[in-house]
Amino acid sequence: MKRTAKAHWTGNQKEGKGDLTTQSGFLSRANYSFKTRFEGGEKGTNPEELLAAAHVGCFTMAVSFALTGF
């Protein structure tokens, strides 16, 4: 299965803002910015959080399959 996502960024690195949208629609214009990545205090996500979620999702599925003998 092939999945895609789109990212849009406006402005410079520190004051700019962007949004992320996934093909599934689960993320729809999710906010990301310098603040969400490095400072906090603003609602939104960052690349590291998305990678961490992907890794933990794969890991928990693999453990479940291993435990159930799938």
C-alpha positions as CSV (number, residue, x, y, z in Angstrom):
1,M,0.0,0.0,0.0
2,K,1.4,3.4,-1.0
3,R,0.6,6.4,1.2
4,T,1.4,10.0,0.6
5,A,1.4,13.3,2.5
6,K,1.7,16.9,1.6
7,A,3.6,19.7,3.5
8,H,3.2,23.4,2.9
9,W,5.5,26.0,4.4
10,T,5.3,29.8,4.3
11,G,7.8,32.3,5.6
12,N,11.3,32.0,6.9
13,Q,12.6,29.3,9.3
14,K,12.0,31.0,12.6
15,E,8.8,32.9,12.0
16,G,7.3,30.7,9.3
17,K,4.5,28.2,9.6
18,G,3.4,25.1,7.8
19,D,0.8,22.5,7.7
20,L,0.8,18.8,7.0
21,T,-2.0,16.7,5.3
22,T,-2.0,13.0,4.9
23,Q,-3.7,11.0,2.1
24,S,-6.0,9.3,4.7
25,G,-7.2,12.6,6.0
26,F,-6.2,11.8,9.5
27,L,-3.9,14.8,9.5
28,S,-5.6,17.6,7.8
29,R,-3.7,20.9,7.7
30,A,-1.9,19.9,11.0
31,N,0.1,22.9,12.2
32,Y,3.9,22.7,12.5
33,S,6.5,25.5,13.0
34,F,9.8,26.4,14.6
35,K,8.0,26.7,17.9
36,T,6.3,23.3,17.7
37,R,9.6,21.7,16.9
38,F,12.1,23.6,19.2
39,E,10.3,25.7,21.8
40,G,6.8,24.4,22.6
41,G,4.0,26.6,23.8
42,E,2.1,26.3,20.5
43,K,-0.3,23.6,19.5
44,G,1.0,21.5,16.6
45,T,3.4,18.7,15.7
46,N,6.9,18.2,14.5
47,P,8.8,15.7,12.3
48,E,10.3,14.0,15.4
49,E,6.9,13.4,16.9
50,L,5.6,11.9,13.7
51,L,8.5,9.6,13.3
52,A,8.2,8.5,17.0
53,A,4.5,7.8,16.5
54,A,5.3,5.7,13.4
55,H,8.0,3.7,15.2
56,V,5.9,3.0,18.3
57,G,2.9,2.0,16.1
58,C,5.1,-0.5,14.1
59,F,6.7,-1.8,17.3
60,T,3.4,-2.4,19.2
61,M,1.9,-4.2,16.1
62,A,5.0,-6.4,15.8
63,V,4.9,-7.3,19.6
64,S,1.2,-8.1,19.3
65,F,1.8,-10.4,16.2
66,A,4.7,-12.1,18.0
67,L,2.7,-12.8,21.1
68,T,-0.3,-14.1,19.3
69,G,1.7,-16.2,16.8
70,F,0.2,-14.5,13.8
